[in-house]
Amino acid sequence: MSPLDKKTVQIITDFSKNYAKAQIFFMDASLDYIAGRCCMVNGILYRGHSLICEAIEKSLKSIYFIQNKQNHRESRHNLLNIKNDIEKKQFSKN
C-alpha cells in the first residue's frame, strides 16, 4: 500500500477536526446500541429499550450536526423533532 499524499492527509485531518463531535456521537450511539442489545437478550427489557432509544437519538443528532455544523437545539429528547429537522434540511436542498 502506498503512503497517502499531503493533500489526502489534509482532507482527512480537516474532516476529523470539523466533524469530531459527530464522530463522538456516532461512537457513543454504537456503544449504547450494543449495550441495549445485550440487555434485551438477557431479559432486561426496560433498560435495553432506553439504551436503544438513546442510540437512535445520538445517531440523529450526529446526522444533524454533519448537515448543519451545529448542535441540535432539542433538549427534551424528542426524536420526531430531530428527524423532522433533518428531513426539512435534506429536502430543501433538492
N, C-alpha and C positions, 0 to 999 in steps of 0.2 A: 504494500500500500504506500502510495507516495505522500509526502508531507503536504499539508494544506498551505496554499499561498497566503500572502499577507491580507489580501482583500477578503478572502473567505473567513479567515480568523477574525478580522474586524467586524464582519457581518454577524458572526456568531456571538462575539463579545457584546456588540450593540444590542442584539436581541436579548441576551441574558440580562443586561442592565435594564432595558426598558420593560421587560416583562417578568422580572423576578417575582413580583407579588403574585402574578397569575400562576407561575410555576409552583410557588409555595402553596397556593390554594389547591391546585391540582394534586400535589403530593399529599396534602392533608386529606383531601377528598378520597383519594385512593386508600389511604390508611384507615379512614373511617368506614369505608365500604367493606374492606377486608374484615375489620373488627365486627361490623354489623352482621356480615355473613357468618362469621364464627359463632356469634351469639344466636343467630337464627337456627343454625344447625344443631346447637346444643340446647335448644328449647328456651332460651332467654329472649322471648319474643319482644317484649316491650322495649328493652334496651337496644335490641337489634334493629327494630323499626326506627327508633330515634337516631341511631348512628347512620343508617342508610339515608334518612331524610337530611341529616347534616351533610352527608357526602354529596347529595344532589344539590343542596344549596351552595356549597363551596364550589362545585363544578360550574353552576350557573353564574356565580359571582366572578369566577375567573374568566369565563367567556365574555361577560360584560366588560371586565377590565381590559381584555385584549381588544374588544371593539372600540372602547371609548377612552382608554388610557386614564381612567379614574375609577375610584371605588363606587359601587352602587350605593345609593342613599338609603336603601331599605334596611331598617334596624329591627323590624318586628318579625323577621324570618318568614315573610310572606313569599313563597316560591312563585306564585302566579304573577305578582308584580314584577319580579326579576325577569321571568320568562317573557312577559308581555313587552317589557322594555327592550329585551334582546331582539324579539321579533320585529318591533317597530323600527329599530335601527337597521336590521337586516333588509327589511322590505322597502325602506325608504331609499336605499341605495339604488334599487332597480328602477 
